[in-house]
């Protein structure tokens, strides 16, 4: 009995459980500020607004748009696009690995930056300030 309790303590460390819980909370905040969420939310909001506006268009507004309920059709298109962005974000949320991979420097860009720095120093220019 003492062995199984010890194995349980080793396998289920409280610090690991806390770290996993923090990762879940950070993941929710990370996905909240995902660009797909912001774009999808705005398109959905404006699409819903235009769709409601298009449903109640007067005949004068329809005639002005050459007989097309432009607010309704544009609103429905924006609504579909916004919902597509939100669905995409929901089906494929950002992971920590994807963020780290996106932040890696391109080796070709690093070589170009280094060659530009060397040529500036050779030309007698002041070194660039570090960012």
N, C-alpha and C positions, 0 to 999 in steps of 0.2 A: 504494500500500500504506500509506503514511503517513497519507493522508487517512482511510482506513477505520478505522485504529487510533484516530485522533483522534475520529472519530464515535462509535466504541465507548466511548471514555472519557467522552464527553459524555453519551451515552445511559445508560450504566451507571455511574453515580457510586456509589462505595463508601458514602458517607454515606446516600444514598437507600436502598441495599440494607439497611443497618443499621437505618434507620428503619422500613422495611417489615417486617423481621424482628422488631423490637421491638413493632410493632403486632400482629403475629400472636401473640406471646407474651402481650401485654396482653389480647388478645381471649380467649385461653384462660382466663386468670385471671378476667376479667370474667364470662364465662359460667359459671365454676365457682360464683360467688357470686350468680348470677341466682336470684331468688326461686322461679322455676319449678323449678330444679334441687333446691332444698332441699325444697320441698313435694312434688315428685314422688318424691324419694328417701325421704322419711319415709313417705308413703302406700304406696310400693312395699314398704318394709321391714316396716311393720306389716301390710300386706295379705298378704305372704308368711307372716308369723308366724301370723296368724289362719287362713289357709288350711290350713297344716300342722296347726294345733291343731284345726281343724274336721274334718279328715280322720280324726283319731284320737279324736273325741268319743265318750264312753261313752253307752250307752243312757239312763242316768239324766240326763245333761246334755241329750240330745235331748228327753226327755220333759218336762224342766223348761221348755224353750222351746216347748212345745205341739207337739212333733213336728217342729220345723223345725231344720235344722242351721244355726243362726244364725251361728256362728263361720265356717263354711265360706262361706256366702253373703256375709256382711259382708267377709270376707277377699278373696273374689274381686272384689267391687265396689271395695274399696280398692286392690287390685292393678291393676285396670283403670284407675282414676282416676290412680294414680301413674304408670303407664306412659303414659297420655295426656299428662300434664304433661311427662314426660321426652321423649316424641316431639315435642311442641310445641316444646320448647327446642332439640331437635336439628334440627328442620326449619326453625326460624326463630330463629337466635341473635341476640342483641343486637348492634346495630352502634353505632358511635360517634355517627352522626347521630341515631339514636333517643334515645340518652342525652342528647345536647345539646338536642334538641327537648323532651324531658321536663323539663329543668331551666330552660327559659325561663319567665320570669314572665308571668303573665296581665296584660294592660294594664288590665283592669277592676279586678283586685285591687290593682294599683299605685295606681290613682286612688283607690280606697277607703282604702287605707293612708295616702295623702297627705292626703286630706280629714280623716281621723281625727287625724292628727298636727297639722294646722292647727287643728282645733277644740280639741284639748287645749291647744295653746299659747295660743289666745285665751281659754280658761277659766283660764289661769294655772297650769296643771299643769307639772311639770318635764318637760323633754324626755326621751323614752325613750332608754335606753342603746343604742348600736349593738351589734348581735349580732356 
